[in-house]
Amino acid sequence: MAIRKKKPKRDIEKNYPAKQFVTKLRRLADCIEQGKRFRIQIAGERISIPPTAIINIEHERGLSDEEVEFQLKWRTGH
């Protein structure tokens, strides 16, 4: 049985030009619609999101800015 390495905690934001963001969203939407795993590389790390991931949308409002996050959450089995 293979031993999984424990990955360090990570909390980053990665900005993308609009065209790249749209391409990634389209690939994500296709995977969600087809019930397939979504794979993406973010800031040098490859991420594999299972089709069972929970999908939600979060909205935050502060005094001078607002934020909308499209989130995918899943258990890693650790």
C-alpha positions in Angstrom: 0.0 0.0 0.0 1.4 3.4 -1.0 2.0 5.9 1.8 0.6 9.4 1.1 2.8 12.3 1.9 1.1 14.9 4.1 0.8 18.1 2.1 1.5 21.4 3.9 -1.3 23.9 4.5 -1.7 26.3 1.7 -3.8 29.5 1.1 -3.0 31.4 -2.0 -4.8 33.5 -4.6 -3.8 33.3 -8.2 -4.9 36.0 -10.7 -5.5 35.1 -14.3 -6.2 37.2 -17.4 -9.9 37.0 -18.3 -9.4 34.8 -21.4 -7.5 32.1 -19.3 -10.1 32.3 -16.5 -12.9 31.7 -19.0 -11.0 28.7 -20.5 -10.6 27.2 -17.0 -14.3 27.8 -16.1 -15.4 26.1 -19.3 -13.3 23.1 -18.6 -14.6 23.0 -15.0 -18.2 23.3 -16.2 -17.7 20.5 -18.7 -16.2 18.2 -16.0 -19.0 19.0 -13.5 -21.7 18.4 -16.2 -20.1 15.1 -17.3 -19.4 13.9 -13.7 -15.6 13.8 -14.3 -12.6 14.7 -12.2 -11.3 18.2 -12.8 -7.5 18.7 -12.9 -5.9 22.1 -12.7 -2.4 23.5 -11.9 -2.4 26.5 -9.5 0.9 28.3 -8.7 2.9 25.3 -9.6 0.9 22.7 -7.8 -1.4 20.2 -9.5 -4.8 19.8 -8.0 -7.3 17.0 -8.8 -10.9 17.7 -7.8 -13.2 14.7 -7.6 -16.7 14.8 -9.2 -18.1 14.4 -5.7 -16.8 17.8 -4.6 -19.3 20.1 -2.9 -19.9 23.2 -5.0 -20.9 26.5 -3.4 -20.8 30.2 -4.1 -19.8 32.7 -1.4 -20.4 36.4 -1.3 -18.5 38.8 1.0 -19.0 42.5 1.4 -16.8 44.9 3.3 -16.9 48.7 3.6 -14.9 49.3 0.4 -15.0 46.0 -1.6 -17.0 42.9 -2.4 -15.9 39.4 -3.3 -17.6 36.4 -5.0 -15.9 33.0 -4.7 -16.9 29.9 -6.6 -15.8 27.1 -4.3 -15.3 23.4 -4.6 -14.7 21.4 -1.4 -13.8 17.8 -0.9 -12.3 15.4 1.7 -8.7 14.3 1.1 -8.8 11.1 3.1 -6.2 12.1 5.6 
